Amino acid sequence: MPIPEDVTGFEIDADVRQDLKSLPKTLADDVARNLVMVARLLDTEPEEAYNYSRVALRLASRVASVREAAGFASYMTQRYAEALTEFRAARRMTGRADLWPVMADCERGLGRPERALAMAGEPEVKQLDKAGQVEMRLVAAGARSDLEQYDAAVVTLQSPELASSAVHPWTARLRYAYAEALIAADRADEARDWFAKAAEADTDGATNASERLAEIDGLEFVDTLDPELVEDEEGAEDVRGDEPAAEPRAKSVAPDEVGDDRVIYEDDEDVEEYYDEDDLEIDEDEDDEARPARSEDERR
């Protein structure tokens, strides 16, 4: 795989660079440059990122950072069985639990939501930081939705993090997931408020909460730079002549401030756990038997 000359390998994080010090210098530099390309392309060109990750994996399969990068590249291209293998390898090498939520999501991608729910009840979840625990709730709620347990998905997401007015990197996604769960549970009136709250917190465009809110409100987004739209308007002007211009179509407006001081969670002993005893049984013999992977759209 060709690598641009401006990529030196020193662009990677210091901890990854430290991880590569177990390799000979020339080899470490080659692996580092491939990892830089994985990071650059993962969001925009995931297939290309995957190809670079395979090169790095071939060169240094015993380095945890390489296995983790290969796992994310496989995950982003919906190769869930490969991703799960790489994440498990990285976890064995490091002993860290931070990959637990994405490993559970791979189980969902392989059509095994029950296993994802079982992982939500494992001790590893308690080792996660706050962001990781929120991510685990999102995966567990998705697994409930996979099983068409929509009310349970709503309960799964109800938490102090959801009720908090503080904004964190995961706040918009959590609120958005809760709104979608409410929609699936036939509680559309409540969902509108949560789409508004998600849009308010989503300063980076991590969700399409604004579009979903506009859809509920019956508004339509208009791209004023669309060439076809410009041609249509020019043609309409020729037909109308000097007639007054028509009223413009409705544009989206910023969502109203949603004030909601209701407590949406209860004490732990009063809230139904988001996994059942039956969900905790994992057949280890089937661990490597992957059902056909579903697309990301089907899972979400």
C-alpha positions in Angstrom: 0.0 0.0 0.0 1.5 3.4 -1.0 2.0 5.9 1.8 2.4 9.6 1.2 5.9 10.9 1.8 4.7 13.5 4.3 3.7 10.6 6.7 6.5 10.0 9.1 5.0 7.8 11.7 5.6 10.2 14.4 2.0 11.5 14.1 0.6 8.6 16.2 0.0 8.9 19.9 2.9 8.6 22.3 1.5 5.5 23.9 1.2 3.7 20.6 4.7 4.8 19.7 5.8 3.3 23.0 4.0 0.1 22.2 6.0 -0.2 19.0 9.4 0.0 20.8 9.4 -3.7 21.1 10.1 -3.9 17.4 13.3 -3.1 15.4 13.4 0.6 14.6 12.9 0.2 10.8 10.0 -2.2 11.3 8.5 0.1 14.0 8.6 3.0 11.6 6.9 1.1 8.8 4.2 -0.1 11.2 3.7 3.4 12.6 3.2 4.9 9.1 0.6 2.3 8.3 -1.2 3.1 11.6 -1.2 6.8 10.7 -2.9 6.0 7.5 -5.5 3.9 9.3 -6.3 6.8 11.7 -6.5 9.3 8.8 -8.9 7.2 6.7 -11.0 5.4 9.2 -14.0 7.8 9.2 -13.9 8.9 5.5 -12.5 5.8 3.6 -12.9 2.8 5.9 -12.0 0.3 3.2 -8.7 1.9 2.6 -8.1 2.1 6.3 -8.8 -1.6 6.5 -6.2 -2.3 3.9 -3.5 -0.4 5.7 -4.5 -2.1 9.0 -3.9 -5.5 7.4 -0.4 -4.4 6.3 0.3 -3.3 9.9 -1.1 -6.6 11.2 1.1 -8.6 8.9 4.1 -6.8 10.1 3.4 -6.7 13.8 0.6 -9.0 14.9 2.0 -9.3 18.5 1.6 -5.6 19.2 -1.6 -4.7 21.1 -2.0 -1.3 19.4 -1.8 -2.9 16.0 -4.5 -5.5 16.9 -6.7 -2.7 18.3 -6.3 -0.6 15.1 -7.1 -3.6 13.0 -10.1 -4.3 15.1 -11.6 -0.8 14.6 -10.9 -0.9 10.8 -12.7 -4.3 10.6 -15.5 -2.9 12.8 -16.0 0.2 10.6 -16.3 -2.0 7.5 -18.8 -4.3 9.2 -16.4 -7.3 9.3 -17.6 -8.0 12.8 -16.1 -11.5 13.2 -12.7 -10.2 12.3 -13.1 -7.2 14.6 -14.1 -9.3 17.5 -11.0 -11.5 17.0 -8.7 -8.5 17.0 -10.4 -6.8 20.0 -10.1 -10.0 22.0 -6.4 -10.3 21.2 -5.8 -6.7 22.2 -7.6 -7.2 25.4 -5.6 -10.3 26.3 -2.4 -8.4 25.6 -3.3 -5.4 27.7 -5.8 -6.6 30.3 -7.8 -3.4 29.7 -11.6 -3.4 29.7 -12.2 -0.3 27.5 -12.9 -2.4 24.4 -15.7 -4.2 26.1 -18.6 -2.1 24.7 -17.4 -2.3 21.1 -16.9 -6.1 21.5 -20.5 -6.3 22.6 -21.6 -4.3 19.6 -19.7 -6.8 17.4 -21.9 -9.5 18.9 -24.9 -7.5 17.8 -23.5 -7.1 14.3 -23.1 -10.9 14.2 -26.8 -11.3 15.0 -26.3 -12.3 18.6 -28.0 -9.6 20.7 -28.4 -12.0 23.6 -24.6 -12.2 24.0 -24.3 -8.4 23.9 -26.8 -8.3 26.8 -24.9 -10.9 28.7 -21.7 -8.8 28.4 -23.6 -5.9 29.8 -24.0 -7.8 33.0 -20.3 -8.9 33.3 -17.9 -7.5 35.9 -15.8 -5.8 33.2 -18.5 -3.1 32.9 -17.6 -1.9 36.4 -14.1 -1.3 35.2 -15.2 1.1 32.5 -15.0 4.9 33.0 -18.1 7.0 32.7 -17.9 7.3 28.9 -17.5 3.5 28.6 -20.4 2.8 30.9 -22.6 5.1 28.8 -21.4 3.3 25.6 -22.3 0.0 27.2 -25.8 1.3 27.9 -26.2 2.3 24.3 -25.1 -1.1 23.1 -27.4 -2.9 25.6 -30.4 -0.7 24.5 -29.6 -1.5 20.9 -29.6 -5.2 21.7 -33.0 -4.8 23.4 -34.3 -3.1 20.2 -32.8 -6.0 18.1 -35.0 -8.3 20.2 -38.0 -6.0 19.7 -38.1 -5.3 23.5 -38.6 -1.6 23.0 -39.9 -0.7 26.4 -36.9 -2.4 27.9 -34.7 -0.4 25.6 -36.2 2.8 27.1 -35.6 1.6 30.6 -32.0 0.7 29.8 -31.2 4.2 28.8 -32.8 5.9 31.8 -30.0 6.9 34.0 -28.5 9.9 35.9 -26.3 10.6 32.8 -29.5 11.0 30.7 -31.2 13.2 33.3 -28.1 15.5 33.8 -28.2 18.9 32.2 -24.4 18.8 31.9 -23.1 18.2 28.3 -20.3 15.6 27.7 -19.0 14.2 24.5 -21.5 11.3 24.7 -24.5 13.4 25.8 -26.0 14.0 22.3 -25.7 10.4 21.3 -27.3 9.2 24.6 -30.3 11.7 24.2 -30.7 10.8 20.6 -30.7 7.0 21.3 -33.3 7.7 24.0 -35.5 9.6 21.6 -35.3 6.8 19.0 -36.2 4.2 21.7 -39.2 6.3 22.6 -40.3 6.4 19.0 -40.0 2.6 18.8 -42.1 2.3 22.0 -44.9 4.4 20.5 -44.1 7.4 22.7 -43.5 9.9 19.9 -44.7 13.0 22.0 -41.9 12.4 24.5 -39.4 11.7 21.7 -39.8 15.2 20.2 -38.5 16.8 23.4 -35.5 14.4 23.5 -34.6 15.0 19.9 -34.6 18.7 20.8 -32.3 18.1 23.7 -30.0 16.0 21.6 -29.9 18.7 18.9 -29.0 21.3 21.6 -26.1 19.2 22.8 -24.9 18.1 19.4 -22.4 20.9 18.5 -20.2 18.5 16.4 -22.9 17.0 14.2 -22.6 13.5 15.7 -26.3 12.8 15.2 -29.0 14.0 12.8 -31.1 15.1 15.7 -32.0 18.5 14.1 -33.3 16.7 10.9 -35.3 14.3 13.0 -36.8 17.2 15.0 -37.7 19.1 11.8 -39.3 15.9 10.4 -41.5 15.6 13.5 -42.4 19.3 13.2 -43.2 19.0 9.5 -40.4 21.3 8.3 -38.3 20.7 5.2 -34.7 21.6 4.8 -33.9 23.4 1.5 -30.4 23.4 0.0 -30.2 26.9 -1.5 -27.0 25.9 -3.4 -28.6 23.0 -5.2 -28.2 23.6 -8.9 -31.4 21.9 -9.8 -33.3 24.1 -7.3 -31.7 27.2 -8.8 -32.8 26.1 -12.3 -36.3 25.4 -11.1 -36.6 28.8 -9.5 -35.2 30.6 -12.6 -37.8 28.7 -14.8 -40.6 29.7 -12.4 -39.5 33.4 -12.6 -39.7 33.3 -16.4 -43.3 31.9 -16.2 -44.4 34.3 -13.5 -43.0 37.4 -15.2 -43.6 40.3 -12.8 -45.9 38.4 -10.4 -45.0 38.7 -6.8 -42.6 36.0 -5.6 -44.1 33.1 -3.7 -43.6 32.8 0.0 -40.4 30.8 0.7 -40.8 27.3 2.1 -40.5 26.8 5.8 -36.9 26.7 7.1 -35.7 25.0 10.1 -35.4 26.9 13.3 -33.3 26.3 16.4 -35.2 24.0 18.8 -36.9 25.6 21.7 -35.3 25.3 25.1 -36.9 22.3 26.6 -37.3 22.5 30.4 -37.9 19.2 32.0 -37.1 18.7 35.7 -38.7 15.3 35.9 -36.6 12.6 37.4 -36.5 9.8 34.8 -34.7 7.3 36.8 -35.3 5.6 40.1 -33.2 3.8 42.7 -31.3 0.9 41.4 -33.4 -1.6 43.2 -36.6 -0.1 41.7 -35.5 0.0 38.1 -35.7 -3.1 36.0 -32.2 -4.3 35.1 -31.5 -4.0 31.4 -30.5 -7.6 31.2 -32.3 -10.8 32.3 -30.9 -13.9 33.9 -31.7 -15.8 30.7 -29.5 -13.4 28.8 -26.4 -14.2 30.9 -26.0 -17.7 29.5 -23.3 -17.7 26.8 -22.5 -20.9 24.9 -18.8 -20.7 24.6 -18.8 -23.5 22.1 -20.5 -21.2 19.6 -18.1 -18.3 20.2 -16.6 -18.6 16.8 -19.7 -19.4 14.9 -20.8 -16.1 13.4 -24.2 -15.6 12.0 -24.3 -13.5 8.8 -23.4 -10.0 9.7 -26.1 -7.4 9.3 -25.6 -3.9 7.9 -25.0 -1.0 10.3 -28.3 0.5 9.2 -30.2 -2.6 10.2 -28.6 -2.7 13.6 -29.1 1.0 14.4 
